[in-house]
Amino acid sequence: MNYSLEQYNFIQARECFETINNQVEQIVIERKLRNMCNTRKEYGEKLREIQNSLGYTAALSNMVECEQKLMDWAHDVVKRDPKYRNHKKEMDNLFEKYYFNNEIKNKMIDLALRLELSTNTLV
C-alpha cells in the first residue's frame, strides 16, 4: 500500500511513542518503582524523570500533532467523495469532535490509515 505523507508520519510517530512508552514501563518494573516510592508524589516525580530522560513528552506531542494532520488529511479525502454532500453536517461534526471519544477516535485513525492514497478509497 502506498501511504500518504500524513499516514506515514503518523505511523512513524506512533511507533516511536510506543517504543518509548514500553521502555518507560520496563524501567518502572525493573526498578520496582511502585514498591520503592513511599508516596504518589514521589512516584510521579521519579516517573517523570524516567520519561524526561527518554523523550516521552516530545514523542507524545509529535504523535498527537501527526494524528491531527492525519485526520485533517483524511477529512480532505472524504470531502472528495460524491456521497459526502449528503452527509456533510454529520461528517464534519464527526471529524470535529472525534478526539473526545477514545473508541471513535481509534476507529477514525484506523479508517484514516486504511485510506488508499492513489484512489482515495478504503482498502
C-alpha positions in Angstrom: 0.0 0.0 0.0 1.2 3.5 -0.8 0.9 5.8 2.2 0.4 9.5 2.1 2.9 11.6 4.0 0.4 12.1 6.8 -0.2 8.4 7.1 3.5 7.6 7.1 4.4 10.3 9.6 1.6 9.2 12.0 2.7 5.5 11.8 6.3 6.5 12.5 5.4 8.8 15.4 3.1 6.2 16.9 5.8 3.5 16.7 8.3 5.9 18.3 6.0 6.8 21.1 5.0 3.1 21.7 8.7 2.2 21.9 9.5 4.9 24.4 6.4 4.1 26.4 7.4 0.4 26.6 10.9 1.4 27.7 9.4 3.6 30.5 7.2 0.7 31.6 10.1 -1.7 31.6 12.3 0.6 33.7 9.4 1.1 36.2 9.2 -2.7 36.5 12.9 -3.3 36.7 13.4 -0.6 39.3 10.3 -1.8 41.2 9.4 1.9 41.3 5.9 1.3 42.7 7.2 -0.6 45.7 10.2 1.7 46.2 8.3 5.0 46.5 6.5 6.0 49.7 4.0 8.5 48.2 2.2 9.1 44.9 4.1 12.3 44.6 7.5 10.6 44.9 6.4 8.0 42.4 5.2 10.7 40.0 8.5 12.6 40.3 10.6 9.5 39.6 8.3 8.5 36.7 8.6 12.0 35.2 12.4 11.7 35.5 12.4 8.5 33.6 10.0 9.9 31.0 12.1 13.0 30.5 15.3 11.1 30.1 13.7 9.0 27.3 12.0 11.9 25.4 8.5 10.6 26.3 6.8 14.0 26.3 8.3 15.1 22.9 7.3 11.7 21.4 3.8 12.1 22.7 3.5 15.6 21.4 4.8 14.6 18.0 2.3 11.7 17.8 -0.6 14.0 18.7 0.5 16.5 16.1 0.9 13.8 13.4 -2.5 12.4 14.4 -4.2 15.8 13.9 -2.5 16.2 10.5 -3.6 12.6 9.6 -7.2 13.4 10.5 -7.2 16.7 8.6 -5.8 14.8 5.5 -8.5 12.1 5.9 -11.2 14.7 6.2 -10.0 16.3 2.9 -10.0 12.9 1.2 -13.5 12.1 2.5 -14.8 15.5 1.2 -13.9 14.4 -2.4 -16.3 11.5 -2.2 -19.6 12.3 -4.0 -21.7 10.9 -1.2 -20.1 13.4 1.2 -22.5 16.1 0.3 -25.4 14.0 1.5 -23.9 13.7 5.0 -21.7 16.8 5.2 -23.1 18.0 8.5 -22.6 14.6 10.3 -19.2 14.0 8.8 -17.9 17.5 9.6 -19.2 17.1 13.2 -17.6 13.7 13.5 -14.2 15.0 12.3 -14.5 18.0 14.6 -15.4 16.0 17.8 -13.8 12.6 17.3 -11.0 13.4 19.7 -13.3 13.4 22.8 -14.3 9.8 22.5 -11.4 7.2 22.5 -13.4 4.5 20.9 -14.5 6.7 18.0 -11.0 8.3 17.8 -9.3 4.8 17.5 -11.8 3.8 14.7 -11.3 7.1 12.9 -7.5 6.7 13.0 -7.8 3.1 11.8 -10.0 4.2 8.9 -7.7 7.1 8.1 -4.8 4.6 7.9 -6.7 2.4 5.5 -7.5 5.1 3.0 -5.7 4.2 -0.2 -3.6 7.1 -1.4 -3.9 6.5 -5.1 -7.7 6.0 -5.2 -8.7 7.9 -2.1 -10.9 4.9 -1.1 -10.8 2.4 1.8 -8.8 -0.8 1.3 
